[in-house]
Amino acid sequence: MSHAAITERSPHSPPYKRHRPEQTLLYHIIERHYPALRDVMAVQDKDLPPHVQQEFADYLKCGRLGPCPTSSWLSLLLIH
């Protein structure tokens, strides 16, 4: 979305409200258990595919202030 599209919102549009994934149960489950899953898999000489690892890393970044990779399919779960 371009900057112009953001600033030219209708006066009838609701105000922007930041999604707060860090306050969801899904976020807390992933934050707590994903590192253990990686460790267990490493002990077994296995790895999650790189794209799966990236999805989890991107999703966990969404709970911190700063850029949030919005393409993550995990973040879409929070919208619905």
Backbone as a chain_set.jsonl record, in Angstrom:
{"seq": "MSHAAITERSPHSPPYKRHRPEQTLLYHIIERHYPALRDVMAVQDKDLPPHVQQEFADYLKCGRLGPCPTSSWLSLLLIH", "coords": {"N": [[0.856, -1.173, 0.0], [0.616, 2.15, -0.851], [2.097, 5.199, 0.406], [0.485, 7.41, -0.08], [-2.019, 6.227, -0.318], [-2.512, 5.494, 2.286], [-2.616, 7.929, 3.639], [-4.778, 9.158, 2.48], [-7.249, 8.298, 3.429], [-10.691, 7.587, 3.903], [-12.785, 9.775, 5.778], [-14.619, 8.355, 7.138], [-13.587, 5.923, 7.653], [-12.549, 3.414, 9.948], [-10.244, 4.047, 12.668], [-6.737, 3.205, 12.444], [-5.689, 0.202, 13.88], [-3.256, -1.454, 15.538], [-2.288, -4.805, 14.974], [-1.819, -7.219, 17.466], [0.023, -9.636, 17.742], [1.641, -10.747, 19.682], [0.09, -11.012, 21.892], [-1.487, -13.193, 21.623], [-2.628, -16.591, 22.004], [-1.585, -18.422, 20.163], [0.846, -17.2, 19.385], [2.276, -17.3, 21.82], [2.47, -20.054, 22.223], [4.041, -20.86, 20.024], [6.326, -19.295, 20.477], [7.207, -20.381, 22.87], [7.507, -23.178, 22.394], [8.688, -23.678, 19.886], [11.592, -23.306, 19.836], [12.365, -25.581, 21.33], [11.434, -27.641, 19.699], [13.128, -27.304, 17.472], [15.559, -27.953, 18.74], [15.162, -30.665, 19.489], [14.878, -31.811, 16.97], [17.416, -31.253, 15.941], [19.047, -32.869, 17.547], [18.3, -35.292, 16.529], [19.523, -35.182, 14.127], [18.066, -33.867, 12.148], [16.292, -31.403, 10.249], [14.041, -28.661, 9.981], [12.517, -27.636, 6.924], [14.102, -24.89, 5.212], [12.303, -22.8, 4.443], [10.195, -23.143, 6.194], [11.395, -22.71, 8.665], [11.999, -20.013, 8.292], [9.432, -18.902, 8.152], [8.495, -19.279, 10.792], [10.397, -17.72, 12.18], [9.886, -15.189, 11.058], [7.243, -14.825, 11.895], [7.534, -14.723, 14.69], [8.952, -12.359, 14.886], [6.975, -10.525, 14.428], [5.752, -10.016, 16.812], [7.312, -8.254, 18.088], [8.248, -4.851, 18.473], [8.757, -3.036, 15.549], [9.728, -3.775, 12.126], [7.382, -5.909, 10.555], [7.131, -8.911, 8.963], [4.757, -9.18, 6.725], [4.006, -11.135, 4.963], [3.972, -13.601, 6.05], [2.365, -16.674, 6.495], [1.515, -17.509, 8.931], [0.895, -15.183, 10.322], [-1.426, -14.519, 9.086], [-3.28, -16.164, 10.261], [-3.988, -14.863, 12.544], [-5.605, -12.832, 11.761], [-8.028, -13.872, 11.026]], "CA": [[0.0, 0.0, 0.0], [1.443, 3.346, -0.957], [1.924, 6.203, 1.463], [-0.675, 8.234, -0.437], [-3.245, 5.482, -0.016], [-2.701, 5.509, 3.737], [-2.973, 9.276, 4.109], [-6.014, 9.616, 1.849], [-8.349, 7.453, 3.884], [-11.984, 8.225, 4.082], [-13.024, 10.178, 7.172], [-15.53, 7.378, 7.74], [-12.835, 4.702, 7.919], [-12.16, 3.278, 11.357], [-8.821, 4.345, 12.865], [-5.835, 2.07, 12.387], [-5.427, -0.464, 15.151], [-2.168, -2.404, 15.336], [-2.488, -6.18, 15.417], [-0.91, -7.537, 18.565], [0.176, -11.083, 17.765], [2.313, -11.175, 20.911], [-0.909, -11.219, 22.933], [-2.333, -14.333, 21.279], [-2.207, -17.909, 22.46], [-0.744, -19.005, 19.118], [2.182, -16.615, 19.486], [2.93, -17.809, 23.022], [2.786, -21.472, 22.003], [5.182, -20.929, 19.111], [7.481, -18.706, 21.152], [7.659, -21.28, 23.939], [7.815, -24.548, 21.989], [9.456, -23.798, 18.648], [13.007, -23.586, 20.089], [12.521, -26.976, 21.769], [11.254, -28.469, 18.502], [14.387, -27.223, 16.716], [16.589, -28.693, 19.482], [14.872, -32.097, 19.365], [15.188, -32.204, 15.6], [18.875, -31.209, 15.778], [19.581, -34.072, 18.19], [17.998, -36.394, 15.607], [20.16, -34.829, 12.844], [17.03, -33.463, 11.199], [16.047, -29.962, 10.199], [12.859, -28.209, 9.262], [12.9, -26.965, 5.679], [14.441, -23.482, 5.437], [11.156, -21.894, 4.325], [9.39, -23.289, 7.414], [12.143, -21.994, 9.698], [11.847, -18.579, 8.03], [8.052, -18.518, 8.521], [8.426, -19.156, 12.255], [11.209, -16.559, 12.579], [9.143, -13.985, 10.677], [6.068, -14.699, 12.748], [7.947, -14.281, 16.018], [9.346, -10.95, 14.782], [5.761, -9.699, 14.42], [5.373, -9.684, 18.178], [8.229, -7.251, 18.605], [8.112, -3.576, 17.773], [9.649, -2.958, 14.4], [9.124, -4.304, 10.9], [6.721, -7.207, 10.652], [6.972, -9.497, 7.628], [3.329, -9.46, 6.599], [3.73, -12.241, 4.05], [3.94, -14.858, 6.788], [1.029, -17.296, 6.547], [1.124, -17.599, 10.338], [0.267, -13.931, 10.731], [-2.786, -14.509, 8.54], [-4.155, -16.871, 11.203], [-4.434, -13.916, 13.568], [-6.581, -11.918, 11.188], [-9.307, -14.558, 10.86]], "C": [[0.898, 1.231, 0.0], [1.156, 4.303, 0.197], [0.7, 7.069, 1.187], [-1.978, 7.528, -0.098], [-3.538, 5.499, 1.478], [-3.187, 6.879, 4.198], [-4.284, 9.774, 3.533], [-7.209, 8.736, 2.224], [-9.618, 8.273, 4.036], [-12.146, 8.648, 5.542], [-13.952, 9.208, 7.9], [-14.848, 6.054, 8.05], [-12.522, 4.616, 9.406], [-10.67, 3.579, 11.506], [-7.994, 3.061, 12.81], [-5.635, 1.505, 13.784], [-4.401, -1.556, 14.888], [-2.592, -3.793, 15.812], [-1.452, -6.465, 16.493], [-0.742, -9.054, 18.672], [0.816, -11.592, 19.053], [1.343, -11.407, 22.059], [-1.813, -12.409, 22.648], [-1.759, -15.632, 21.83], [-1.27, -18.559, 21.444], [0.687, -18.489, 19.216], [2.926, -17.213, 20.678], [3.307, -19.287, 22.876], [4.017, -21.597, 21.11], [6.442, -20.403, 19.784], [8.072, -19.675, 22.178], [8.175, -22.612, 23.405], [8.649, -24.691, 20.72], [10.949, -24.023, 18.905], [13.258, -25.038, 20.527], [12.37, -27.942, 20.594], [12.529, -28.474, 17.671], [15.48, -28.041, 17.396], [16.397, -30.196, 19.348], [15.235, -32.583, 17.965], [16.691, -32.212, 15.354], [19.534, -32.436, 16.388], [19.388, -35.292, 17.294], [18.643, -36.182, 14.234], [19.137, -34.545, 11.759], [16.869, -31.954, 11.28], [14.708, -29.702, 9.542], [13.327, -27.577, 7.959], [13.153, -25.478, 5.937], [13.238, -22.545, 5.354], [10.254, -21.979, 5.551], [10.083, -22.553, 8.564], [11.966, -20.477, 9.54], [10.451, -18.094, 8.419], [7.928, -18.335, 10.033], [9.218, -17.941, 12.735], [10.473, -15.258, 12.255], [7.942, -13.764, 11.583], [6.449, -14.183, 14.129], [8.422, -12.838, 16.004], [8.127, -10.033, 14.841], [5.326, -9.294, 15.82], [6.27, -8.649, 18.813], [8.017, -5.96, 17.835], [9.162, -3.502, 16.674], [8.969, -3.563, 13.196], [8.534, -5.692, 11.116], [6.55, -7.754, 9.241], [5.525, -9.935, 7.428], [3.017, -10.618, 5.668], [3.625, -13.569, 4.781], [2.53, -15.412, 6.87], [0.585, -17.42, 7.992], [0.43, -16.328, 10.797], [-1.163, -13.84, 10.185], [-3.757, -15.218, 9.465], [-4.72, -15.911, 12.249], [-5.534, -13.001, 13.068], [-7.972, -12.568, 11.153], [-9.81, -15.113, 12.15]], "O": [[1.842, 1.317, 0.786], [0.124, 4.223, 0.863], [-0.036, 7.422, 2.108], [-2.931, 8.159, 0.358], [-4.7, 5.517, 1.881], [-4.07, 6.974, 5.05], [-4.854, 10.732, 4.056], [-8.077, 8.476, 1.391], [-9.591, 9.482, 4.265], [-11.687, 7.946, 6.443], [-14.056, 9.237, 9.126], [-15.457, 5.163, 8.641], [-12.259, 5.632, 10.049], [-9.909, 3.384, 10.559], [-8.494, 1.973, 13.094], [-5.437, 2.247, 14.746], [-4.649, -2.475, 14.107], [-3.169, -3.951, 16.887], [-0.322, -5.983, 16.413], [-1.292, -9.682, 19.576], [0.57, -12.724, 19.471], [1.733, -11.944, 23.096], [-2.801, -12.616, 23.352], [-0.56, -15.745, 22.085], [-0.274, -19.177, 21.823], [1.635, -19.27, 19.137], [4.09, -17.592, 20.55], [4.357, -19.71, 23.361], [4.933, -22.361, 21.416], [7.508, -21.007, 19.668], [9.29, -19.769, 22.327], [9.175, -23.128, 23.904], [9.259, -25.739, 20.507], [11.539, -24.873, 18.238], [14.254, -25.644, 20.132], [13.088, -28.938, 20.503], [12.967, -29.53, 17.214], [16.242, -28.739, 16.729], [17.361, -30.926, 19.119], [15.832, -33.648, 17.806], [17.194, -33.078, 14.638], [20.475, -32.985, 15.815], [20.207, -36.211, 17.296], [18.348, -36.913, 13.289], [19.314, -34.928, 10.602], [17.264, -31.32, 12.259], [14.292, -30.439, 8.649], [14.43, -27.035, 7.901], [12.495, -24.874, 6.783], [13.159, -21.585, 6.12], [9.614, -20.992, 5.913], [9.432, -21.857, 9.342], [11.804, -19.755, 10.524], [10.304, -16.996, 8.956], [7.335, -17.364, 10.501], [8.754, -17.21, 13.61], [10.439, -14.337, 13.072], [7.663, -12.636, 11.989], [5.775, -13.312, 14.679], [8.307, -12.15, 17.019], [8.242, -8.882, 15.261], [4.596, -8.316, 15.98], [6.029, -8.211, 19.939], [7.644, -5.988, 16.663], [10.318, -3.872, 16.876], [7.769, -3.837, 13.229], [9.13, -6.538, 11.784], [5.892, -7.128, 8.41], [5.128, -10.984, 7.935], [1.865, -11.045, 5.591], [3.225, -14.568, 4.183], [1.602, -14.707, 7.268], [-0.616, -17.436, 8.26], [-0.519, -16.386, 11.578], [-2.008, -13.158, 10.764], [-4.948, -14.905, 9.458], [-5.811, -16.132, 12.775], [-6.306, -12.458, 13.858], [-8.982, -11.869, 11.243], [-10.879, -15.722, 12.184]]}, "num_chains": 1, "name": "protein.A"}
